Amino acid sequence: MKVLIVEDDPKIASFLKNGLTEEFFSVDLSNNGDEAIYLANVNNYGVIILDIMIHGSDGYEVCKKIRSHK
C-alpha cells in the first residue's frame, strides 16, 4: 500500500517513514501543504497521514482540496 506522510517535523516524519517502510509500505514524505496537495493529485495513496499545523496550506485546507479533487 502506498502512504503519504505530511509532517514538517523531520524527526517525526523519519520515525513514521521508517516504521511503515519496515512493514513493507511504500512511503512518500511531504513537509508542506502545497506539495502534499500536488502529490495526492498525481498519486494514488491508500492512506494519507496529515499533520494539521504545517507550512503552506494547513492540514484542514489540504484535506478539503484533496477531497474536492477526488
N, C-alpha and C positions, 0 to 999 in steps of 0.2 A: 504494500500500500504506500502511496505517495503522501507525504506530510509536509505542510508548510508551517514553519515556526516564525512568528512575527514578534520579535523581542529585541529591545535596544540595549539590554544589559548583556555584555559579552559572556560573562561567567554563567549566567542563567541559560543563555542560548546554547552555549557549548555543552553544558550539563544535559540539557534536554536532547540535543542532537546526538551526543554520544550514547545516551541511554536508548534512544529509539533506533539508532544505527546498529547497536549490539543485538537488537531484537529483529534485525533484517528489514527495517523500514527504510524507504528512500526518503531522505530529508533535504529540503531546501530551507535556507535561512534568509530572513529579511530583517533589517533593523529600522525600517521606517515604513509608514503607512502607504505612501505613494508607490513605492516599489512593490509592496505586498499586493496592492490592487492590480498592478500590471502582471505580476506573477500568477495571481489567481485567475486572471482573464486569459492567459495563454497556456496554462497547465490545468490538468485535471487532478485535483487533490481529493483524497478520501477524507482527510482531516486537516483543519487549519487551527493551530494553537495561536491565539491572538491576544497580545497584551493590550490593555486599554490606553495607558499613558506612553505613547511612542511619538517619535518625531514625524513631521509631515502631517498627514491626516491622522487623527486619533483613532483608536480601535473601534469606537462606535461608528465613525464615518466610514472606515474601511469595511466594516460588516455591512452597512447599508449599501455601499457601492457594489460590493461583491454579490450580495443578494439580488440587487436590481439588474445586474448583468446576466445572471444565470437564468 
